[in-house]
């Protein structure tokens, strides 16, 4: 079973978005620079000592809306053991992979896809799960 490990939502104004989620829900945000696409990390729950994240909670992030990118809607990120194998499975069962995996330094390989219903989601092969070359 592949768990949901992250959520993503688009923004027009990252300052406005950060203020909103900090004030409305107490989330903490970390604004990354241009080298990381002006991504904003969102911490929704404080880590506990044993696992690092309270059971059942996930953290997420916000990406800047771009006119030339498809399906910029809230989505979830699903952890997978082998991103290429998972891309093939998505395609075989009626989904559509949106491009090639990108490497997120220190995090892993990431690619978005449309499911059979047209919902945009993403998958992540975390760096610690990276498949070993055969």
N, C-alpha and C positions, 0 to 999 in steps of 0.2 A: 504494500500500500504506500502511495506517495503522498506525504502530508503537505498541506498549505503552510508555507513558512514566511510569507510576506504579503503585503497588499500594496497596490499602487493606485494613485489617482493623479489626474492632470491638474495643472494650475495655470492661470493667466498671470497672477501677481503673487510671487512667492512670499513677499512680506505680508500681504493681506491674508493669504492662506495660513501662514504660520501664526499670525496674531489670532485668527479665528479659532484654530484647533487648540492653541495654548489657552485661550480664554474660556472657550466653551467646554473643553474636556480635560484640561490640565496636561496635555501631551507636551513633550519636549521635542524641539526640532533642531536639527543641525544642518545648516546650509552649506552644501559643497560648492566648489568653484566651477569655472568654465571647463576645466579639464575633465570633470565628471558630469558634464551636461547640465550644470546648475541644479542638480538633483538635491532634494531635501529629504533627509532621513527623519522619520517620526518614531519616537519611543512612546508607546502607549501603555506600557506596564514596566515597572521596575524589576530588574532581575532578582531572583532569589538565590540564596547561597548554594543550593544543591545543583540546580540545573541551568541556571543563568536566566531563565524566563519562566514566569508563573505558568502552570499547566493551563492549556486552553487559550492562551493569549498569543497574539502575534504583533510584531512591530511592522512598520511599513515605510513608504516613501511617496514623494510627489515628484512628478516630472513636468517640465515646461511644455505647454502645448505648442505644436509646430504645424503650420499649414500643410506641409507636404507629407505628414505621417498619417497612416490609416488607423481607424478604430481607437481613438484616444478617449477611453472611458475607464472608470474604476475597474480594477481587475485584481486577481489573486496570482501569486507566484507559487508554483508547485515544485517541490524538491524531487529530483530524479537521480537515479544512479548513473545512467548513461544517456546523455542528451541526444546523441545521434539515434540510438535505438528508440527513444521516446518520440523523437521527431517522426521517425518512420511509422510508429504506431498511430500517432495523431493523424497522419495522412491516410493510412490504411483504413481507419474507421470513420472517415468523412470530415476530418478537420483540415485546416490549411496552415502550414508554417509560414510565418511572415519574415522571410530573410534567413540569414545565416547566424549561428551563435556568435555572440560577442563576448570577449573576455573582460570581466570586471576584476581588476587587480585585487588580489587578496580575498575575493569572494567566490568566483567561479565562472562558468559559462552560462550565458543567458540568451534566450530567444523567446519571442512572442508567437502566439498562434491564435487562430480562430477555431472555436469548437464547432460541433455539428449544428449549433443553433446560431452561429454568428457572433458569439461572445468572445471578446478578446481577453486572453489570459496569457501567462508566461510560464516557462519552466526554467529551473536553475539546477545545474549540476554543480553543487558546492565544491569548492577547492578540495575539501577533505574527502569528497566522494569521487574525485576525478578518476576516470577509468585508467588503468595502467595499460601501456602499450603491450600488445601481444607479440 
